[in-house]
């Protein structure tokens, strides 16, 4: 995977972030979701390099080969604001003061917070399979709670660590043929490390507490994304089925919104890399 990419660890004030990077041209940062690592982008990142971009692919704080601080009672060490600060520090350490960012799943919340908190650094943002956390919670239905029960299970103290730790392979599943064998192996290595599982669960605990509060504060203050926003979602996943058209939701949070579905299951970077690469390249090239 990632032939020609430099692989290194970058120290930030609270973590050590594992990152791959390569290419020349406009800078694009790619942020993965749960329970993936940066390796989920192994089909998209090289294609974006070939399309003329400089591409940076970190493992989020606590995921994969990146470290995370010891969990705090308020889960703030796993907040999207804290994760976004790592991403900003990595980009600056690599010599970039501004960049575009794409985030999928949990990584989309990091990308959203990064763009919201640091508009001077983020010139454009693509959010994949995503609406704001508070928009999910505002639209709470039995169908959502049933389909996305893991949000609330992962938030329980202690229990999910024991359940997942009993058989991580059975819990997370995955198909090496679909994911790519090296991506699958990297993900498998991560989920067998208890400190990674706990950090990933802390991500969800922060989501329902400190991250929710940060979004509520944004909304109350009228803060919005001023950068161009591309919303993409998987047509064979359930985001639109549960919450309606994402393009009807994002204008409450952003000034310039475009987007469309991708013919894929949830992990679109693995399942529909060509379509996703084309959409991201066209969007970021236009900014």
Residue frames relative to the residue before (quaternion, step in Angstrom):
aa qw qx qy qz dx dy dz
X 1.0000 0.0000 0.0000 0.0000 0.00 0.00 0.00
X 0.8588 0.1871 -0.1020 0.4659 3.55 -1.32 0.43
X 0.1060 0.8121 -0.5624 0.1142 3.56 0.91 0.90
X 0.7999 0.2571 -0.2192 0.4960 3.56 -0.88 0.99
X 0.5643 0.5880 -0.3921 0.4267 3.60 1.24 -0.08
X 0.3948 -0.6527 0.5896 0.2656 3.54 -1.21 0.62
X 0.1293 -0.7814 0.6085 0.0497 3.58 -0.95 0.90
X 0.1992 0.7802 -0.5680 0.1703 3.56 -0.73 1.06
X 0.3910 -0.6626 0.5749 0.2783 3.52 -1.38 0.11
X 0.1580 -0.7834 0.5986 0.0555 3.55 -0.93 0.99
X 0.3453 -0.7424 0.5397 0.1956 3.57 -0.79 1.03
X 0.0769 -0.7469 0.6589 0.0445 3.55 -1.04 0.90
X 0.7331 -0.4439 0.2474 0.4519 3.64 -1.14 0.25
X 0.8164 0.2331 -0.1167 0.5153 3.62 1.02 -0.67
X 0.7977 0.2281 -0.0947 0.5501 3.62 1.17 -0.21
X 0.3089 -0.6684 0.6255 0.2581 3.49 -1.42 0.00
X 0.1712 -0.8326 0.5256 0.0354 3.55 -0.43 1.28
X 0.3060 -0.7365 0.5823 0.1576 3.54 -0.80 1.10
X 0.0405 0.8317 -0.5444 0.1012 3.58 -0.65 1.09
X 0.1833 -0.7215 0.6569 0.1194 3.51 -1.27 0.68
X 0.0919 0.8050 -0.5829 0.0614 3.60 -1.00 0.72
X 0.0991 0.7742 -0.6157 0.1078 3.53 -1.18 0.73
X 0.6952 0.5324 -0.3439 0.3392 3.52 -1.37 0.16
X 0.2717 -0.7139 0.6195 0.1810 3.50 -1.43 0.16
X 0.6030 0.5573 -0.4196 0.3870 3.53 -1.18 0.58
X 0.7783 -0.2822 0.2230 0.5147 3.60 -1.22 -0.34
X 0.4206 -0.7387 0.4805 0.2157 3.54 -0.94 0.96
X 0.0426 -0.7698 0.6367 -0.0128 3.55 -1.00 0.99
X 0.1673 -0.7625 0.6196 0.0818 3.57 -0.90 0.99
X 0.1667 -0.7917 0.5849 0.0569 3.59 -0.88 1.02
X 0.1008 -0.8147 0.5710 0.0022 3.58 -0.69 1.15
X 0.3520 -0.7725 0.5050 0.1560 3.56 -0.74 1.15
X 0.4278 -0.6820 0.5313 0.2637 3.52 -1.39 0.10
X 0.6711 -0.4642 0.4025 0.4150 3.54 -1.38 -0.29
X 0.6820 -0.2893 -0.6715 -0.0164 1.66 -1.82 1.74
X 0.2854 0.8054 -0.4760 0.2079 3.57 1.17 0.59
X 0.3209 -0.6539 0.6281 0.2736 3.48 -1.47 -0.14
X 0.7363 -0.3736 0.2942 0.4814 3.56 -1.24 -0.18
X 0.5469 0.6422 -0.3859 0.3737 3.58 1.22 -0.44
X 0.5082 0.6472 -0.4307 0.3707 3.62 1.17 -0.33
X 0.6806 0.4866 -0.2735 0.4745 3.59 1.23 -0.54
X 0.3520 0.7980 -0.4590 0.1691 3.62 1.23 0.10
X 0.6851 0.4392 -0.3013 0.4970 3.63 1.16 -0.33
X 0.6916 0.4822 -0.2683 0.4661 3.58 1.16 -0.60
X 0.6618 0.5499 -0.3250 0.3924 3.59 0.82 -0.97
X 0.6858 0.4521 -0.3209 0.4715 3.68 0.76 -0.81
X 0.6284 0.5318 -0.3435 0.4519 3.60 1.05 -0.69
X 0.6442 0.4979 -0.3258 0.4805 3.60 1.05 -0.67
X 0.5899 0.5359 -0.3624 0.4832 3.59 1.11 -0.61
X 0.6668 0.4979 -0.2972 0.4681 3.58 0.91 -0.91
X 0.6680 0.4940 -0.2914 0.4742 3.58 1.18 -0.58
X 0.6561 -0.5697 0.2969 0.3960 3.59 1.25 0.13
X 0.5631 0.5910 -0.3935 0.4228 3.58 1.19 0.44
X 0.3626 -0.6294 0.6250 0.2858 3.50 -1.38 0.31
X 0.1172 -0.8393 0.5308 -0.0102 3.56 -0.54 1.21
X 0.1008 -0.7775 0.6207 0.0100 3.54 -0.93 1.06
X 0.0380 -0.8173 0.5732 -0.0450 3.56 -0.70 1.15
X 0.0306 -0.8195 0.5723 0.0049 3.61 -0.16 1.21
X 0.4015 -0.5755 0.6242 0.3434 3.48 -1.43 0.13
X 0.4720 -0.6751 0.4825 0.2979 3.59 -0.81 0.93
X 0.6933 -0.4658 0.3638 0.4122 3.53 -1.26 0.50
X 0.8361 0.1862 -0.1614 0.4901 3.58 -0.79 1.08
X 0.6559 0.4804 -0.3034 0.4970 3.57 1.23 -0.34
X 0.8423 0.1942 -0.1113 0.4903 3.55 -1.25 0.44
X 0.7855 -0.2892 0.2464 0.4885 3.54 -0.77 -1.09
X 0.5101 0.6105 -0.4413 0.4151 3.59 1.21 0.33
X 0.4017 -0.7136 0.5235 0.2354 3.55 -1.12 0.67
X 0.1625 -0.7561 0.6231 0.1172 3.54 -1.37 0.16
X 0.5562 -0.5879 0.4501 0.3775 3.60 -1.13 0.49
X 0.6428 -0.4747 0.4198 0.4303 3.56 -1.32 0.24
X 0.5430 -0.6387 0.4245 0.3421 3.63 -0.89 0.85
X 0.2724 -0.7490 0.5891 0.1332 3.51 -1.12 0.84
X 0.6572 -0.5338 0.3413 0.4082 3.61 -1.10 0.48
X 0.7381 0.3933 -0.2348 0.4954 3.60 1.05 -0.68
X 0.4536 -0.7257 0.4105 0.3148 3.60 1.35 0.13
X 0.3553 0.7789 -0.4705 0.2137 3.60 1.22 0.20
X 0.5728 0.5900 -0.3895 0.4148 3.61 1.15 -0.44
X 0.7247 0.3776 -0.2303 0.5284 3.60 1.25 -0.38
X 0.3621 0.7416 -0.4964 0.2694 3.58 1.21 0.28
X 0.5764 -0.5811 0.4395 0.3700 3.53 -1.20 0.48
X 0.5775 0.5627 -0.3772 0.4556 3.58 1.17 -0.46
X 0.6619 0.4860 -0.3055 0.4820 3.58 0.98 -0.81
X 0.6551 0.5011 -0.3146 0.4699 3.59 0.95 -0.85
X 0.6375 0.5268 -0.3241 0.4594 3.58 1.01 -0.81
X 0.6274 0.5375 -0.3448 0.4456 3.58 1.02 -0.73
X 0.6057 0.5396 -0.3519 0.4671 3.59 1.11 -0.63
X 0.6659 0.5136 -0.3074 0.4453 3.56 0.86 -0.99
X 0.6460 0.5124 -0.3140 0.4707 3.56 0.96 -0.86
X 0.6592 0.5097 -0.3089 0.4585 3.58 0.95 -0.88
X 0.6375 0.5177 -0.3304 0.4652 3.60 1.01 -0.77
X 0.6552 0.5092 -0.3216 0.4560 3.59 0.87 -0.92
X 0.6733 0.4868 -0.2995 0.4690 3.59 0.92 -0.86
X 0.6351 0.5298 -0.3318 0.4538 3.60 1.00 -0.77
X 0.6959 0.4393 -0.2596 0.5053 3.57 1.17 -0.62
X 0.6340 -0.6052 0.2964 0.3795 3.56 1.30 0.24
X 0.6193 0.5607 -0.3305 0.4390 3.60 1.22 0.31
X 0.2336 -0.7924 0.5527 0.1098 3.57 -0.71 1.10
X 0.7874 0.1125 -0.0905 0.5993 3.59 1.22 -0.34
X 0.0389 0.7923 -0.5997 0.1056 3.53 -1.13 0.71
X 0.4031 -0.6268 0.5885 0.3135 3.51 -1.40 0.07
X 0.1506 -0.7931 0.5855 0.0745 3.57 -1.17 0.51
X 0.0874 -0.7493 0.6538 0.0589 3.52 -1.19 0.75
X 0.0120 -0.8084 0.5883 -0.0166 3.56 -0.91 0.91
X 0.1940 -0.7762 0.5932 0.0895 3.54 -1.05 0.86
X 0.8428 0.1055 -0.0628 0.5241 3.56 -1.13 0.71
X 0.8260 -0.0631 0.0450 0.5583 3.67 -0.75 -0.90
X 0.6136 0.5577 -0.3482 0.4374 3.58 1.09 -0.61
X 0.5827 0.5761 -0.3814 0.4279 3.58 1.16 -0.46
X 0.6417 0.5116 -0.3352 0.4627 3.60 1.07 -0.65
X 0.6084 0.5206 -0.3462 0.4888 3.57 1.16 -0.59
X 0.6545 0.5056 -0.3115 0.4679 3.58 0.94 -0.88
X 0.6330 0.5295 -0.3247 0.4621 3.59 0.99 -0.83
X 0.6851 0.4734 -0.2913 0.4708 3.60 0.85 -0.94
X 0.6212 0.5425 -0.3362 0.4548 3.57 1.02 -0.78
X 0.6908 0.4667 -0.2778 0.4773 3.58 0.90 -0.93
X 0.6567 0.5131 -0.3139 0.4549 3.57 1.02 -0.74
X 0.7490 0.4157 -0.2179 0.4676 3.58 0.86 -0.97
X 0.8069 0.2199 -0.0788 0.5425 3.61 1.07 -0.67
X 0.0031 -0.8447 0.5351 -0.0090 3.62 0.60 1.06
X 0.6002 0.5673 -0.3664 0.4286 3.58 1.16 -0.44
X 0.7094 0.4469 -0.2463 0.4862 3.59 1.20 -0.50
X 0.7476 0.3744 -0.2008 0.5105 3.59 1.01 -0.78
X 0.2092 -0.8228 0.5183 0.1032 3.58 -0.42 1.19
X 0.7794 -0.0268 0.0231 0.6255 3.61 1.22 -0.45
X 0.1282 -0.8045 0.5784 0.0428 3.56 -1.12 0.67
X 0.1290 -0.7558 0.6385 0.0661 3.56 -1.05 0.88
X 0.1006 -0.8003 0.5910 0.0063 3.57 -0.72 1.12
X 0.1640 -0.8331 0.5282 0.0056 3.55 -0.52 1.29
X 0.8284 -0.0145 -0.0464 0.5581 3.56 -0.78 1.09
X 0.5554 0.6329 -0.3300 0.4267 3.54 0.90 0.94
X 0.1017 0.6726 -0.7327 -0.0192 3.43 -1.42 0.61
X 0.6699 -0.4960 0.3237 0.4476 3.65 -1.09 0.34
X 0.6318 -0.5528 0.3909 0.3774 3.56 -1.15 0.66
X 0.6890 0.4778 -0.3096 0.4484 3.60 0.82 -0.87
X 0.6012 0.5419 -0.3720 0.4544 3.60 1.11 -0.46
X 0.5826 0.5400 -0.3604 0.4889 3.58 1.12 -0.60
X 0.7288 0.4565 -0.2546 0.4423 3.54 0.71 -1.10
X 0.6166 0.5414 -0.3434 0.4569 3.59 1.08 -0.64
X 0.7320 0.4002 -0.2103 0.5097 3.56 1.17 -0.65
X 0.2119 0.8259 -0.4977 0.1590 3.57 1.21 0.49
X 0.0801 0.7605 -0.6380 0.0905 3.54 -0.88 1.06
X 0.6448 -0.4867 0.3844 0.4468 3.62 -1.21 0.19
X 0.6226 0.5480 -0.3441 0.4400 3.59 1.06 -0.70
X 0.6555 0.4913 -0.3086 0.4835 3.58 0.96 -0.86
X 0.6790 0.5001 -0.3019 0.4447 3.60 0.82 -0.97
X 0.6574 0.4973 -0.3069 0.4758 3.58 1.09 -0.65
X 0.7187 0.4531 -0.2580 0.4600 3.57 0.80 -1.02
X 0.7787 0.2752 -0.1253 0.5497 3.58 1.03 -0.82
X 0.1379 0.8394 -0.5139 0.1109 3.59 1.09 0.70
X 0.5764 0.6253 -0.3785 0.3654 3.57 1.13 -0.67
X 0.5415 0.6053 -0.4150 0.4101 3.62 1.09 -0.53
X 0.7599 0.3933 -0.1926 0.4803 3.56 0.85 -0.99
X 0.5978 0.5334 -0.3540 0.4825 3.57 1.17 -0.54
X 0.6758 0.4987 -0.3000 0.4523 3.59 0.86 -0.94
X 0.6384 0.5477 -0.3264 0.4312 3.59 1.14 -0.54
X 0.5427 0.6248 -0.4090 0.3844 3.61 1.20 -0.27
X 0.4723 -0.6898 0.4620 0.2961 3.61 -0.95 0.77
X 0.8802 0.1421 -0.1059 0.4403 3.54 -0.90 1.00
X 0.6638 0.5571 -0.3279 0.3762 3.58 0.84 -0.93
X 0.7055 0.4591 -0.3173 0.4368 3.66 0.66 -0.89
X 0.5678 0.5749 -0.3975 0.4348 3.62 1.06 -0.56
X 0.6886 0.4777 -0.2856 0.4648 3.60 0.91 -0.92
X 0.6604 0.5106 -0.3151 0.4515 3.58 0.93 -0.84
X 0.6977 0.4555 -0.2792 0.4773 3.59 0.79 -1.00
X 0.6664 0.5367 -0.3000 0.4217 3.57 0.94 -0.90
X 0.5724 0.6012 -0.3840 0.4042 3.59 1.17 -0.46
X 0.7853 -0.1119 0.0890 0.6023 3.62 1.09 -0.67
X 0.1683 -0.8338 0.5176 0.0929 3.61 0.30 1.21
X 0.6362 0.5396 -0.3467 0.4288 3.61 0.97 -0.75
X 0.6671 0.4845 -0.3046 0.4768 3.57 0.96 -0.84
X 0.6517 0.5273 -0.3290 0.4347 3.59 0.96 -0.80
X 0.8021 0.3334 -0.1571 0.4698 3.57 0.73 -1.05
X 0.2505 -0.8105 0.5079 0.1495 3.60 1.13 -0.39
X 0.2840 0.7667 -0.5564 0.1483 3.55 -1.07 -0.81
X 0.2637 -0.7596 0.5839 0.1122 3.52 -1.17 0.74
X 0.4127 -0.7298 0.4772 0.2632 3.64 -0.50 1.08
X 0.6264 0.5464 -0.3531 0.4294 3.59 1.03 -0.67
X 0.6914 0.4533 -0.2718 0.4925 3.58 1.02 -0.77
X 0.7176 0.4511 -0.2501 0.4680 3.56 0.87 -0.98
X 0.4307 -0.6028 0.5209 0.4240 3.55 1.05 -0.86
X 0.5257 -0.6959 0.3778 0.3109 3.61 -0.69 1.03
X 0.6772 0.4791 -0.3152 0.4610 3.62 0.93 -0.76
X 0.6159 0.5254 -0.3343 0.4825 3.58 1.05 -0.73
X 0.6483 0.5140 -0.3115 0.4673 3.59 0.93 -0.92
X 0.6722 0.5022 -0.3023 0.4522 3.60 0.87 -0.92
X 0.6503 0.5066 -0.3215 0.4659 3.59 1.00 -0.78
X 0.6476 0.4994 -0.3140 0.4824 3.56 0.98 -0.82
X 0.6484 0.5259 -0.3191 0.4484 3.60 0.95 -0.87
X 0.6283 0.5264 -0.3350 0.4646 3.58 0.95 -0.81
X 0.6690 0.5166 -0.3052 0.4387 3.59 0.91 -0.89
X 0.7234 0.4590 -0.2730 0.4376 3.59 0.77 -0.97
X 0.6325 0.5089 -0.3407 0.4743 3.59 1.25 -0.17
X 0.6146 0.5037 -0.3659 0.4844 3.60 1.24 0.15
X 0.4421 -0.7392 0.4346 0.2631 3.63 -0.44 1.17
X 0.6380 0.5328 -0.3472 0.4342 3.59 1.01 -0.68
X 0.6314 0.5093 -0.3351 0.4792 3.59 1.12 -0.60
X 0.6362 0.5183 -0.3347 0.4632 3.59 0.91 -0.85
X 0.6685 0.4894 -0.3212 0.4587 3.59 0.86 -0.84
X 0.6497 0.5138 -0.3244 0.4567 3.60 0.93 -0.82
X 0.6501 0.5091 -0.3232 0.4623 3.59 1.00 -0.79
X 0.6490 0.4964 -0.3162 0.4820 3.59 1.04 -0.71
X 0.6130 0.5430 -0.3436 0.4597 3.58 1.05 -0.70
X 0.5502 0.5926 -0.3847 0.4451 3.59 1.16 -0.58
X 0.7035 0.4477 -0.2634 0.4851 3.60 0.90 -0.93
X 0.6248 0.5299 -0.3461 0.4573 3.60 1.01 -0.70
X 0.6406 0.4960 -0.3146 0.4947 3.56 1.06 -0.74
X 0.6070 0.5951 -0.3528 0.3910 3.57 1.02 -0.79
X 0.7517 0.3986 -0.2108 0.4812 3.56 0.92 -0.91
X 0.7134 0.3978 -0.2432 0.5231 3.60 1.26 -0.10
X 0.8353 0.2075 -0.1216 0.4944 3.58 -0.13 -1.25
X 0.6635 0.4966 -0.3274 0.4538 3.63 0.93 -0.76
X 0.6191 0.5277 -0.3379 0.4734 3.56 1.02 -0.78
X 0.6635 0.5045 -0.3053 0.4604 3.59 0.92 -0.89
X 0.6371 0.5216 -0.3355 0.4577 3.60 1.00 -0.75
X 0.6644 0.4834 -0.3108 0.4778 3.60 0.95 -0.79
X 0.6324 0.5193 -0.3414 0.4624 3.59 0.98 -0.75
X 0.6409 0.5115 -0.3196 0.4748 3.58 1.06 -0.75
X 0.6074 0.5397 -0.3483 0.4675 3.60 1.02 -0.76
X 0.6924 0.4888 -0.2825 0.4492 3.56 0.80 -1.04
X 0.6628 0.5082 -0.3131 0.4521 3.59 0.92 -0.86
X 0.7153 0.4387 -0.2418 0.4872 3.57 1.08 -0.75
X 0.4652 -0.6989 0.4314 0.3302 3.58 1.25 -0.15
X 0.3632 0.7285 -0.5068 0.2837 3.59 1.16 0.48
X 0.0503 -0.8061 0.5885 -0.0366 3.56 -0.98 0.93
X 0.5214 -0.5725 0.5132 0.3701 3.53 -1.30 0.26
X 0.2179 -0.7858 0.5689 0.1069 3.55 -0.83 1.01
X 0.5797 0.5765 -0.3753 0.4367 3.60 1.26 -0.30
X 0.5970 -0.5121 0.4490 0.4240 3.59 -1.23 0.25
X 0.1408 -0.7878 0.5984 0.0389 3.54 -0.97 0.96
X 0.1310 -0.7540 0.6402 0.0673 3.55 -0.95 0.98
X 0.1184 -0.7784 0.6148 0.0452 3.58 -0.73 1.10
X 0.0020 0.7782 -0.6268 0.0405 3.55 -0.77 1.11
X 0.0120 0.8050 -0.5931 0.0062 3.57 -1.00 0.71
X 0.5399 -0.6414 0.4567 0.2975 3.53 -1.21 0.67
X 0.3877 -0.7555 0.4787 0.2230 3.57 -0.60 1.11
X 0.7243 0.3946 -0.2473 0.5085 3.60 1.17 -0.43
X 0.5393 0.5134 -0.4378 0.5038 3.54 1.23 0.65
X 0.5831 -0.6512 0.3909 0.2883 3.61 -1.24 0.00
X 0.3355 0.7679 -0.5026 0.2126 3.63 1.18 0.18
X 0.7172 0.4346 -0.2594 0.4790 3.57 0.76 -1.03
X 0.6155 0.5575 -0.3459 0.4367 3.60 1.01 -0.74
X 0.7391 0.4261 -0.2310 0.4677 3.59 0.91 -0.89
X 0.8343 0.2560 -0.0762 0.4823 3.57 0.92 -0.90
X 0.5441 -0.6104 0.4139 0.4001 3.59 1.22 -0.12
X 0.7596 -0.3814 0.2814 0.4453 3.53 -1.36 -0.10
X 0.4155 -0.7182 0.4930 0.2617 3.64 -0.60 1.05
X 0.6312 0.5433 -0.3447 0.4331 3.61 1.09 -0.59
X 0.6226 0.4994 -0.3516 0.4892 3.58 1.26 -0.13
X 0.6695 0.4977 -0.2845 0.4723 3.59 1.26 -0.37
X 0.6970 0.5299 -0.2950 0.3825 3.59 0.79 -0.98
X 0.5947 0.5804 -0.4043 0.3821 3.69 0.96 -0.48
X 0.5734 0.5651 -0.3887 0.4480 3.61 1.21 -0.23
X 0.7546 0.3726 -0.1787 0.5098 3.57 1.27 -0.38
X 0.8010 0.2129 -0.0808 0.5537 3.59 1.16 -0.40
X 0.5056 -0.6931 0.4434 0.2594 3.55 -1.11 0.78
X 0.8032 0.1903 -0.0395 0.5631 3.58 1.03 -0.81
X 0.1041 0.8321 -0.5245 0.1471 3.57 0.04 1.34
X 0.0785 0.7390 -0.6679 0.0410 3.53 -1.05 0.91
X 0.2306 0.7989 -0.5423 0.1203 3.56 -1.22 0.15
X 0.0553 -0.7747 0.6297 0.0150 3.51 -1.37 0.12
X 0.5601 -0.5888 0.4460 0.3750 3.58 -1.24 0.26
X 0.2808 -0.6956 0.6340 0.1882 3.50 -1.41 0.40
X 0.4304 -0.6999 0.5048 0.2645 3.59 -0.88 0.92
X 0.4259 0.6770 -0.4582 0.3878 3.54 0.11 1.35
X 0.4820 -0.5482 0.5705 0.3765 3.46 -1.44 0.04
X 0.8103 -0.3423 0.1740 0.4426 3.54 -1.34 0.02
X 0.7524 0.3814 -0.2265 0.4869 3.63 0.80 -0.93
X 0.0968 -0.8750 0.4721 0.0465 3.54 0.59 1.20
X 0.6031 0.5633 -0.3753 0.4220 3.62 1.05 -0.54
X 0.6994 0.4274 -0.2545 0.5132 3.56 1.19 -0.55
X 0.7587 0.4237 -0.2006 0.4523 3.57 0.97 -0.89
X 0.8000 0.1114 -0.0496 0.5875 3.60 1.11 -0.62
X 0.0381 0.8652 -0.4998 0.0137 3.60 0.79 0.96
X 0.6432 0.5318 -0.3457 0.4289 3.61 0.96 -0.74
X 0.6759 0.4804 -0.2968 0.4737 3.59 0.88 -0.91
X 0.6610 0.5021 -0.3122 0.4620 3.56 0.96 -0.83
X 0.6419 0.5191 -0.3280 0.4593 3.60 0.92 -0.85
X 0.6555 0.5145 -0.3190 0.4515 3.58 0.90 -0.89
X 0.6694 0.4999 -0.3052 0.4570 3.59 0.92 -0.87
X 0.6799 0.4792 -0.2956 0.4699 3.58 0.90 -0.90
X 0.6622 0.5134 -0.3215 0.4410 3.60 0.86 -0.89
X 0.6633 0.4986 -0.3143 0.4610 3.59 0.90 -0.85
X 0.6696 0.5007 -0.3017 0.4582 3.57 0.94 -0.85
X 0.7226 0.4363 -0.2701 0.4630 3.57 0.72 -1.01
X 0.6129 0.5503 -0.3555 0.4419 3.61 1.06 -0.61
X 0.6757 0.5129 -0.2909 0.4424 3.58 1.10 -0.68
X 0.6408 0.5554 -0.3320 0.4132 3.60 1.17 -0.34
